[in-house]
Amino acid sequence: MDINVDEKRLSDMRLFFRREFSQEPKRLFSSPGRAELVGNHTDHNLGLVLVSAISCDILAFVAPRGDGVIDIRAQEFAPIRFSVSDLASREREKGKSVSLARGVCAFFVQNGYPVGGFSAVTHSTVFRGAGVSSSAAFEVLVAEILNALYCGGGVSPFLRARAAQYAESVYFGKPCGLLDQCGIAFGGLNRIDFSSVSSPAVTPVPPPEGYGIVITNTGGSHAGLTSHYADIRREMGEVAAALGKSVLRELTLGELTEAVPRLRKKVSDRAILRAFHFFEENERVERAAQALLRGDSATFLEMVQKSGESSLGYLQNCYVPGEIEQPLVLALKLSGQILKEGAFRMMGGGFAGTVLAFPKAGREEEYGRKMAKVFGRENVYYTSLRGVGACEIEL
């Protein structure tokens, strides 16, 4: 298991658990962040993605409890406390972490899985606001704790991901696909085909060789951006509906191209461009995955670069419409000037932004230093791909 747990981190968490709950923790869990390598905004239209867990994580010390109460505490966040006997969605909890935990429990119950109470303290090294899915890491963490404590480990990674997506979409109030949650639940680097909603095809692929990973959070709040994320899904859906389909995956690139003249009478040009991004992004995922399977890092990096260019030019999620402050686009421009080898692209939902870069091995510090001069040292993260998803760690 490629998880290195810092002993001081564990010691501090154990002390905090004792102080908060007056007992010893019984079990330890870890849930990673994720990096979307290729496949930006394709999952919600049943497309293809190339996604990996990464080395940052949320750790949780846990002890089961018999009163049906879930009590989760962290030094940097407000405590979460509710009973598993009361799992109804609450409007006042929208946008709050408690809704994510309650929503995961509700999904388990609705699908016939037992749930119960537990006490937990958490500590996160998942970069918040940096597009590596801190919310999904928390959701999948709760799902894995319930799975281990009350389901005998019998809930599949996909169902744990589904529980997390349900919590975020229905209880938290942010529409999302399954990319983030699957990347965290499965772990490793995977090509995922979402064409089957009930059983996506997950194919492990080897990581690229000879390149590091640096993530730069360019700033900007995700607050108020939900409508922009939703517009992408809505507009892609409008194109599909105009051609008599429910999702874009039911069409082909050729059918879209042929339909452009009549589509322009029904939907916006931006919607059409976003649909083109979807189809071409699926092709890039296929090419990138095949390249990694044959050890062709150069073609993989080319697909990463082209994915970023498409997100900027066609998906148009690298800046908030109408805003003159565009830190993500600036970071992309600077990355192009700094990196002489490797690749870079925007990552995540977009609009408030993160750049994922693959500098040549040994050049990570040089790239990171130059990005830190503009965006701050605290916003530049050095990470690596992680082969294990959300899991329990033996104490």
Residue pairs with C-beta under 8 A, 6 or more apart in sequence:
1 388
1 391
1 393
2 386
2 387
2 388
3 30
3 57
3 386
3 388
3 391
3 393
5 28
5 30
5 59
5 393
9 59
9 123
10 28
10 59
12 123
13 25
13 59
13 61
13 121
13 123
14 24
14 25
14 61
16 73
16 75
16 121
17 23
17 24
17 25
17 61
17 63
17 119
17 121
18 24
20 73
20 119
20 121
21 63
21 71
21 119
21 121
23 63
23 119
24 63
25 61
25 62
25 63
25 121
26 62
26 63
26 64
27 61
27 62
27 63
27 148
27 149
27 392
27 395
28 59
28 60
28 61
28 62
28 392
28 393
28 394
28 395
29 59
29 60
29 62
29 141
29 144
29 145
29 148
29 390
29 391
29 392
29 393
30 57
30 58
30 59
30 60
30 141
30 388
30 390
30 391
30 393
31 57
31 58
31 60
31 137
31 138
31 140
31 141
31 144
31 184
31 389
31 390
32 53
32 54
32 55
32 56
32 57
32 126
32 137
32 184
32 187
32 386
32 388
32 389
32 390
33 53
33 54
33 56
33 57
33 126
33 127
33 132
33 133
33 134
33 137
33 184
33 383
34 51
34 52
34 53
34 54
34 132
34 133
34 136
34 137
34 179
34 180
34 183
34 184
35 51
35 52
35 54
35 132
35 183
35 213
35 215
35 347
35 356
35 383
35 385
36 49
36 50
36 51
36 179
36 180
36 183
36 347
36 348
36 356
37 50
37 51
37 52
37 189
37 288
37 304
37 356
38 49
38 50
38 281
38 284
38 285
38 288
38 303
38 304
38 307
39 47
39 48
39 49
39 50
39 51
39 179
39 281
39 282
39 284
39 285
39 307
40 277
40 281
40 307
40 310
40 311
40 315
40 317
40 345
40 346
40 347
40 350
41 177
41 232
41 233
41 236
41 274
41 277
41 278
41 281
41 311
41 315
41 317
41 349
41 350
42 48
42 49
42 177
42 179
42 194
42 278
42 281
42 282
42 285
43 49
43 177
43 178
43 179
43 192
43 194
44 175
44 176
44 177
44 233
44 236
45 233
45 236
45 237
45 240
45 247
45 248
45 249
45 278
46 194
46 195
46 197
46 247
46 248
46 249
47 194
47 248
47 249
47 278
47 281
47 282
47 285
48 191
48 192
48 193
48 194
48 281
48 282
48 285
48 286
49 179
49 183
49 191
49 192
49 194
49 285
50 189
50 190
50 191
50 192
50 205
50 285
50 288
50 289
51 179
51 180
51 182
51 183
51 189
51 190
51 192
52 183
52 188
52 189
52 190
52 207
52 385
52 386
53 183
53 184
53 186
53 187
53 188
53 385
53 386
53 387
53 388
53 389
54 132
54 213
54 383
54 384
54 385
54 386
55 383
55 384
55 385
55 386
56 124
56 125
56 126
56 127
56 132
56 381
56 383
57 124
57 125
57 126
57 137
57 386
58 122
58 123
58 124
58 125
58 126
58 134
58 137
58 138
58 141
59 122
59 123
59 124
60 72
60 120
60 121
60 122
60 141
60 145
61 120
61 121
62 118
62 119
62 120
62 145
62 149
63 118
63 119
63 120
64 116
64 117
64 118
64 149
65 71
65 116
65 117
65 118
65 119
66 116
66 117
67 117
68 83
68 84
68 85
68 116
68 117
69 81
69 82
69 83
69 84
69 117
70 80
70 81
70 82
70 83
70 84
70 101
70 105
70 117
70 118
70 120
71 79
71 80
71 81
71 117
71 118
71 119
71 120
72 79
72 80
72 81
72 101
72 119
72 120
72 121
72 122
72 142
73 79
73 80
73 120
73 121
73 122
74 121
74 122
74 123
74 124
75 123
76 124
77 97
78 97
80 97
80 98
80 101
81 98
82 98
82 101
82 102
83 117
84 105
84 109
84 115
84 116
84 117
87 102
87 105
87 106
87 109
88 106
89 99
89 102
89 103
89 106
89 170
89 171
90 99
90 102
93 99
93 102
93 171
94 171
94 172
94 173
95 172
95 173
95 174
96 172
97 135
97 138
99 167
99 171
99 172
99 173
100 135
100 138
100 139
100 142
100 164
100 167
100 168
100 171
100 172
101 138
101 139
101 142
101 167
102 167
102 171
103 139
103 163
103 166
103 167
103 168
103 170
103 171
103 172
104 139
104 142
104 143
104 146
104 163
104 164
104 166
104 167
105 115
105 142
105 146
106 166
106 167
106 171
107 162
107 163
107 166
107 167
108 114
108 115
108 143
108 146
108 151
108 155
108 163
109 115
111 159
111 163
113 146
113 150
113 151
113 154
113 155
114 150
114 151
115 146
115 150
116 146
116 149
116 150
118 145
118 149
120 145
122 138
122 141
124 134
124 137
124 138
126 132
126 133
126 134
126 137
127 134
127 215
127 217
127 381
128 134
129 217
129 221
129 222
129 352
130 215
130 217
130 354
130 379
130 381
131 215
131 217
131 347
131 348
131 349
131 353
131 354
131 356
132 215
132 347
132 348
132 354
133 180
133 183
133 184
133 348
135 168
135 172
135 174
135 180
136 164
136 168
136 180
136 181
136 183
136 184
137 184
137 390
139 163
139 164
139 165
139 167
139 168
139 181
140 160
140 161
140 164
140 181
140 184
140 185
140 389
140 390
141 390
142 164
142 167
143 155
143 160
143 161
143 163
143 164
143 185
143 390
144 160
144 185
144 390
144 391
144 392
146 155
147 153
147 154
147 155
147 160
148 392
155 163
157 182
157 185
157 186
157 389
158 182
158 185
158 186
158 199
158 200
158 202
160 181
160 185
160 390
161 178
161 181
161 182
161 184
161 185
161 186
162 178
162 181
164 181
164 184
164 185
165 176
165 177
165 178
165 181
168 174
168 176
168 181
169 175
169 176
173 226
174 226
174 229
175 226
175 229
175 230
175 233
176 229
177 194
177 233
178 194
178 200
179 192
182 190
182 192
182 200
182 202
183 190
183 192
183 389
184 389
184 390
185 389
185 390
186 192
186 202
186 389
187 386
187 387
187 388
187 389
187 390
187 391
188 204
188 385
188 386
188 387
188 388
188 389
189 204
189 205
189 206
189 207
189 292
189 385
190 202
190 203
190 204
190 205
191 202
191 203
191 205
191 285
191 286
191 289
192 200
192 201
192 202
192 203
193 200
193 201
193 203
194 200
194 249
195 201
195 249
203 289
205 289
205 292
205 293
206 292
206 293
206 295
207 292
207 385
208 292
208 297
208 300
208 301
208 358
209 295
209 297
210 297
210 360
210 361
211 297
211 301
211 342
211 358
211 359
211 360
211 361
212 358
212 359
212 360
212 361
212 362
212 363
212 364
212 382
212 384
213 356
213 357
213 358
213 364
213 382
213 383
213 384
213 385
214 356
214 357
214 359
214 364
214 367
214 368
214 371
214 380
214 381
214 382
214 383
215 347
215 354
215 355
215 356
215 357
215 380
215 381
215 383
216 331
216 335
216 354
216 355
216 357
216 368
216 371
216 375
216 379
216 380
216 381
217 353
217 354
217 375
217 379
217 380
217 381
218 327
218 328
218 330
218 331
218 353
218 354
218 355
218 375
218 379
219 327
219 352
219 353
219 375
219 379
220 320
220 325
220 327
220 328
220 351
220 352
220 353
221 352
222 349
222 351
222 352
225 320
225 349
225 351
225 352
228 317
228 320
228 321
228 350
228 351
229 349
229 350
229 351
232 274
232 315
232 317
235 267
235 268
235 270
235 271
235 274
235 275
236 247
236 248
236 271
236 274
236 275
236 278
237 246
237 247
238 266
238 267
238 271
239 248
239 256
239 263
239 267
239 271
239 272
239 274
239 275
240 246
240 247
240 248
240 250
240 251
240 275
242 259
242 262
242 263
242 266
242 267
243 251
243 255
243 256
243 259
243 263
245 251
248 256
248 275
248 278
248 279
251 279
252 279
253 276
253 279
253 280
253 283
256 263
256 272
256 275
256 276
256 279
260 272
263 272
264 272
270 316
273 313
273 314
273 315
273 316
274 314
274 315
274 316
276 314
277 310
277 311
277 314
277 315
280 310
280 314
281 307
281 310
284 303
284 306
284 307
284 310
285 303
287 299
287 303
288 299
288 300
288 303
288 304
291 297
291 298
291 299
291 300
291 303
292 300
301 342
301 343
301 358
302 343
304 343
304 344
304 345
304 356
304 358
305 343
305 344
305 345
307 345
308 332
308 343
308 344
308 345
308 346
309 345
311 317
311 318
311 345
311 346
311 350
312 318
312 329
312 332
312 346
315 350
317 346
317 349
317 350
317 351
318 326
318 328
318 329
318 332
318 346
318 350
318 351
318 353
319 326
319 328
319 329
319 351
320 351
320 352
327 353
327 375
328 346
328 350
328 351
328 352
328 353
328 354
328 355
330 374
331 353
331 355
331 371
331 374
331 375
332 344
332 345
332 346
332 355
334 370
334 371
334 374
335 344
335 355
335 357
335 367
335 371
336 344
338 366
338 367
338 370
338 371
339 357
339 359
339 367
340 360
341 359
341 360
341 363
342 357
342 358
342 359
342 360
342 363
343 357
343 358
344 355
344 356
344 357
344 358
345 355
345 356
346 353
346 354
346 355
346 356
347 354
347 355
347 356
348 354
355 371
357 367
359 366
359 367
364 382
368 380
368 382
371 380
372 379
372 380
